[in-house]
Amino acid sequence: MQKLMLGIAASLIAGGAAAQADELRDMAKEIFAPLPSTIPAVQGNPITPEKIELGKALFFDPRLSASGVFSCNSCHNLATGGDDNLETSIGHGWQKGPRNSPTALNAVLNEAQFWDGRAEDLKAQAKGPVQAGVEMANTPENVVVTLNSMPAYVGWFKSAFPEEADPVTFDNMAKAIEAFEATLITPAPFDAWLNGDDAAMSDDAKAGLALFVDKGCSSCHSGVNVGGHGYYPFGLVEKPGAEILPVGDKGRFAVTETAYDEYVFRAAPLRNIALTAPYFHSGKVWDLKVAVEIMAESQLGEELAGPEAEQIVAFLESLTGTLPPVTVPVLPAETAATPRPTAEVLVK
């Protein structure tokens, strides 16, 4: 495979993209996959139009937070690549969170959620920030009281979960958000190229794809989401500096309490990566080319030469997709029974 990729990369760099297109595409299809053309199914949560619409309202509603300030969209802004473009997110009481916010786009295709994979799916993920003291600082009980206080929400929950006698629950809130997030699929030029459109990617992007595989990047960043699965040490060959890899954040170790998992993180999904600076769990790198160079050195022991980093960036830019139209919902008005917002920090 390595000799094949070296040959393809050399041909593409030399301008022989047309002659190598089929060979490169056949190789790519063994490693990656185009995005699905329909909304992906999620385990234990049948997706319906009613559930999607409810989930969209909840995703944008800041009243899921104790302060009434922060919504899911605050940290996963759909107008800016599905994240907040901050080093680490700002939450309740203007506290600064410990990690960079991952994108919500295509997140349904990830093996697990969060940098350390502590949530098995988007249902579990949706519950975490709502309760985290540094994020939305609310409680399941207060969320249910808040939603029940607004008749429109009660009706929407009944439509989304028609077989349940008491559908306004914290679990159903999470299921509805998951259903909406499952629609956030962003087909990109790379998908069109995988599906046979030779003109969808530039020659530099194709050369970058060949290098991405040849250098070993695809060993961790593969599949439909070009990552989002598997757990790997950050600094497999050479650990980056403490600013990029903070000593106090031991990654998956916090989940497993196994020494083997110190400084281990889930491989980041790379779709829309050009939109989601800054990079890494620490959010300390703002330039995509620099991030590529750091990963090459830290994970592969490679120093990229000449135009290689630029060509890999060109490939990564071909992963920038088109977000389906999302109309910001008009949310139900509060009533006298709606809990009032608080700025008190949640203590557990």
QUIGIKA-V556708 format. One record per residue. N is the residue number from 1. PHI is phi in radians with two decimals (NA if undefined). NEAR is the number of other C-alpha atoms within 8 Angstrom. D_FIRST is the distance of its C-alpha to the first C-alpha in Angstrom with 1 decimal. Layout:
# QUIGIKA-V556708
N_PHI_NEAR_D_FIRST + N_PHI_NEAR_D_FIRST
This chain:
# QUIGIKA-V556708
1_NA_5_0.0 + 2_-1.10_6_3.8 + 3_-1.09_6_5.5 + 4_-1.06_7_5.0 + 5_-1.20_12_6.1 + 6_-1.05_11_8.6 + 7_-1.14_8_9.9 + 8_-1.12_12_10.4 + 9_-1.06_12_12.0 + 10_-1.08_8_14.1 + 11_-1.14_11_15.3 + 12_-1.19_14_16.2 + 13_-1.10_10_18.0 + 14_-1.40_6_19.8 + 15_1.74_7_21.0 + 16_-1.65_9_19.0 + 17_-1.11_10_18.2 + 18_-1.07_5_20.0 + 19_-1.20_6_18.1 + 20_-1.78_11_14.7 + 21_-1.02_9_16.1 + 22_-1.15_7_15.4 + 23_-1.13_7_11.7 + 24_-1.13_10_11.3 + 25_-1.15_10_13.7 + 26_-1.05_8_12.2 + 27_-1.10_8_9.0 + 28_-1.07_10_11.7 + 29_-1.17_9_13.8 + 30_-1.35_7_11.6 + 31_-1.89_9_11.8 + 32_-2.02_11_15.2 + 33_-2.75_12_18.4 + 34_-1.22_10_21.4 + 35_-1.09_10_24.6 + 36_-1.15_6_27.1 + 37_-1.53_4_29.9 + 38_-2.20_4_32.5 + 39_-1.12_8_33.7 + 40_-1.11_9_31.6 + 41_-1.30_8_33.7 + 42_-2.16_9_34.4 + 43_-1.16_5_35.5 + 44_1.25_4_39.3 + 45_-2.68_8_40.2 + 46_-0.99_7_40.7 + 47_-1.65_9_40.4 + 48_-2.23_8_43.4 + 49_-0.99_6_44.7 + 50_-1.14_9_47.5 + 51_-1.19_15_45.2 + 52_-1.09_13_43.0 + 53_-1.13_9_46.2 + 54_-1.09_14_47.6 + 55_-1.07_16_44.3 + 56_-1.13_12_44.3 + 57_-1.06_11_47.8 + 58_-1.15_12_47.0 + 59_-1.06_10_43.9 + 60_-1.65_11_46.2 + 61_-1.55_11_49.3 + 62_-1.25_10_50.2 + 63_-1.35_12_52.8 + 64_-1.28_14_50.2 + 65_-1.66_13_50.6 + 66_-1.10_13_53.7 + 67_-1.46_12_54.5 + 68_1.28_10_54.0 + 69_-1.88_8_51.8 + 70_-1.88_16_48.1 + 71_-2.00_14_46.2 + 72_-0.99_12_42.6 + 73_-1.18_11_42.2 + 74_-1.08_8_43.4 + 75_-1.69_12_40.2 + 76_-2.18_14_38.0 + 77_-1.20_12_39.5 + 78_-1.25_10_38.2 + 79_-1.53_5_39.4 + 80_-2.27_10_37.2 + 81_1.56_13_33.7 + 82_1.45_15_34.9 + 83_-2.38_14_35.6 + 84_-1.90_13_38.5 + 85_0.99_8_36.9 + 86_-2.05_10_38.7 + 87_-0.98_11_37.4 + 88_-2.39_12_38.8 + 89_-1.24_13_40.9 + 90_-1.72_11_44.7 + 91_-2.29_12_46.5 + 92_-0.87_15_49.9 + 93_1.15_8_52.5 + 94_1.05_6_50.1 + 95_-1.27_9_48.2 + 96_-1.71_9_44.8 + 97_-1.27_11_42.1 + 98_-1.48_7_39.7 + 99_-2.40_10_36.3 + 100_-1.17_15_34.8 + 101_-1.39_12_35.1 + 102_-1.24_9_31.9 + 103_-1.24_11_31.9 + 104_-1.49_11_33.5 + 105_-1.23_13_31.5 + 106_1.08_14_29.0 + 107_-1.13_12_29.9 + 108_-1.07_12_30.7 + 109_-1.54_9_26.9 + 110_-1.30_12_26.5 + 111_-1.14_9_26.3 + 112_-2.68_11_29.3 + 113_-1.98_14_31.4 + 114_1.32_10_32.4 + 115_-1.03_13_30.3 + 116_-1.76_11_31.0 + 117_1.20_11_30.6 + 118_-1.31_10_34.3 + 119_-1.92_10_34.9 + 120_-1.30_10_33.3 + 121_-2.76_10_33.8 + 122_-1.23_14_35.6 + 123_-1.10_11_38.9 + 124_-1.18_10_38.8 + 125_-1.10_12_37.6 + 126_-1.09_11_40.5 + 127_-1.35_10_43.0 + 128_-1.12_8_41.8 + 129_-1.07_10_42.7 + 130_-1.05_13_46.0 + 131_-1.70_12_47.2 + 132_-1.24_11_45.7 + 133_-1.08_12_48.5 + 134_-1.57_13_46.5 + 135_-2.01_14_45.4 + 136_-1.81_17_47.8 + 137_1.00_16_50.0 + 138_-1.89_14_51.4 + 139_-2.19_8_52.1 + 140_-0.96_8_51.4 + 141_-1.10_7_55.1 + 142_-1.21_9_55.8 + 143_-1.08_11_53.1 + 144_-1.12_11_54.6 + 145_-1.08_10_58.1 + 146_-1.05_13_56.9 + 147_-1.19_11_55.3 + 148_-1.18_10_58.3 + 149_-1.34_11_60.7 + 150_-2.03_13_59.5 + 151_-0.93_7_60.5 + 152_-1.10_7_57.8 + 153_-1.11_10_55.0 + 154_-1.02_12_56.8 + 155_-1.15_8_56.8 + 156_-1.15_10_53.2 + 157_-1.13_13_52.2 + 158_-1.11_11_54.4 + 159_-1.23_9_52.7 + 160_-1.38_11_49.2 + 161_-2.26_10_50.1 + 162_-1.16_9_53.0 + 163_-1.55_4_53.1 + 164_-1.82_7_53.9 + 165_-1.24_5_57.5 + 166_-2.25_5_56.6 + 167_-1.37_11_53.3 + 168_-1.41_12_53.6 + 169_-2.30_8_51.6 + 170_-1.13_11_49.1 + 171_-1.08_7_46.5 + 172_-1.21_10_47.0 + 173_-0.98_11_46.8 + 174_-1.14_13_43.2 + 175_-1.13_11_42.4 + 176_-1.18_15_43.6 + 177_-1.09_17_41.6 + 178_-1.05_13_38.5 + 179_-1.07_14_39.3 + 180_-1.16_14_39.7 + 181_-1.12_14_36.6 + 182_-1.14_14_34.6 + 183_-1.48_9_35.6 + 184_-1.49_12_34.0 + 185_-1.74_11_30.9 + 186_-2.13_12_29.7 + 187_-1.04_10_27.7 + 188_-2.18_11_26.0 + 189_-0.93_12_24.6 + 190_-1.05_11_21.1 + 191_-1.16_11_22.4 + 192_-1.07_12_24.1 + 193_-1.16_13_20.9 + 194_-1.02_12_19.0 + 195_-1.52_7_22.0 + 196_1.98_6_21.9 + 197_-1.54_8_23.9 + 198_-1.06_7_22.2 + 199_-1.45_6_24.9 + 200_-1.24_9_24.6 + 201_-2.11_11_22.2 + 202_-1.28_7_22.8 + 203_-1.07_10_20.7 + 204_-1.10_11_20.5 + 205_-1.14_16_19.4 + 206_-1.16_12_16.6 + 207_-1.09_15_15.6 + 208_-1.14_17_16.1 + 209_-1.07_11_13.9 + 210_-1.06_13_10.9 + 211_-1.17_14_12.0 + 212_-0.99_11_12.7 + 213_-1.38_11_9.2 + 214_-1.07_11_8.0 + 215_-1.29_8_11.2 + 216_1.85_8_10.9 + 217_-1.02_11_13.7 + 218_-1.30_10_12.4 + 219_-1.09_7_12.5 + 220_-1.87_10_16.2 + 221_-1.82_15_16.7 + 222_-2.39_11_15.4 + 223_1.33_9_17.4 + 224_-1.14_10_20.4 + 225_-1.74_16_21.9 + 226_0.85_12_18.8 + 227_2.19_15_20.1 + 228_1.48_15_23.5 + 229_-2.55_13_22.4 + 230_1.44_9_21.8 + 231_-2.16_8_23.7 + 232_-2.46_10_22.5 + 233_-1.15_10_24.5 + 234_-1.52_11_25.2 + 235_1.78_9_24.8 + 236_-1.05_10_22.2 + 237_-1.78_9_22.0 + 238_-2.54_9_25.1 + 239_-1.20_9_27.7 + 240_-1.23_9_28.9 + 241_-1.11_7_32.6 + 242_-1.13_7_35.2 + 243_-1.18_7_35.8 + 244_-1.37_11_32.3 + 245_-2.10_11_32.1 + 246_-1.00_9_35.7 + 247_-1.07_6_36.8 + 248_-1.37_4_38.9 + 249_-1.82_7_36.2 + 250_-1.65_11_34.2 + 251_1.11_13_32.3 + 252_-1.14_16_31.6 + 253_-0.96_14_34.0 + 254_-1.14_7_36.9 + 255_-1.58_8_35.8 + 256_-1.71_7_35.0 + 257_0.94_8_37.0 + 258_-1.93_7_34.5 + 259_-0.98_6_33.8 + 260_-1.06_5_30.1 + 261_-1.67_13_30.1 + 262_-1.16_11_31.7 + 263_1.07_11_30.1 + 264_-1.77_14_27.5 + 265_-2.38_13_27.0 + 266_-1.16_13_25.4 + 267_-1.05_13_22.3 + 268_-1.16_9_24.0 + 269_-1.22_12_23.4 + 270_-1.79_12_22.5 + 271_-1.09_11_24.2 + 272_1.12_13_27.1 + 273_-1.08_12_26.2 + 274_-1.18_9_27.8 + 275_-1.72_8_31.1 + 276_-2.01_14_31.3 + 277_-1.05_13_31.9 + 278_-1.42_13_32.8 + 279_-1.93_15_29.6 + 280_1.31_9_28.9 + 281_-1.09_8_31.3 + 282_-1.49_14_33.8 + 283_1.14_15_33.7 + 284_-1.67_10_34.2 + 285_-2.03_12_31.7 + 286_-1.75_10_32.7 + 287_-1.88_9_30.3 + 288_-1.13_11_26.8 + 289_-1.09_9_25.4 + 290_-1.10_9_27.0 + 291_-1.08_11_25.5 + 292_-1.08_11_22.0 + 293_-1.13_11_22.7 + 294_-1.12_9_24.3 + 295_-1.13_9_21.4 + 296_-1.06_13_19.0 + 297_-1.23_12_21.5 + 298_-1.31_14_22.6 + 299_-1.72_11_19.5 + 300_-2.06_12_16.8 + 301_1.18_9_19.1 + 302_-1.91_7_17.9 + 303_-1.84_7_20.6 + 304_-1.19_8_19.6 + 305_-1.91_6_20.9 + 306_0.92_5_22.8 + 307_-1.48_6_22.0 + 308_-1.03_10_18.8 + 309_-1.09_13_20.8 + 310_-1.10_9_22.7 + 311_-1.23_14_19.8 + 312_-1.13_15_18.4 + 313_-1.07_13_22.0 + 314_-1.06_11_22.1 + 315_-1.11_14_19.3 + 316_-1.08_14_21.2 + 317_-1.16_11_24.4 + 318_-1.25_12_23.0 + 319_-1.56_13_23.2 + 320_-1.29_14_27.0 + 321_-1.88_11_28.6 + 322_-1.81_7_32.1 + 323_-1.29_8_34.3 + 324_-1.08_8_36.5 + 325_-0.99_4_40.2 + 326_-2.19_4_41.8 + 327_-1.56_4_45.6 + 328_-1.09_5_47.1 + 329_-1.33_7_49.4 + 330_-1.52_5_53.1 + 331_-1.59_6_53.7 + 332_-1.08_7_56.8 + 333_-1.37_5_59.7 + 334_-1.15_8_60.7 + 335_-2.15_7_63.9 + 336_-1.09_5_66.5 + 337_-1.54_7_64.6 + 338_-1.27_11_61.4 + 339_-0.99_7_60.8 + 340_-1.37_4_61.3 + 341_-1.16_8_58.5 + 342_-2.35_7_58.5 + 343_-1.77_8_57.1 + 344_-1.18_5_57.5 + 345_-1.38_9_54.4 + 346_-1.22_8_53.4 + 347_-2.01_4_53.9 + 348_-1.86_3_52.3
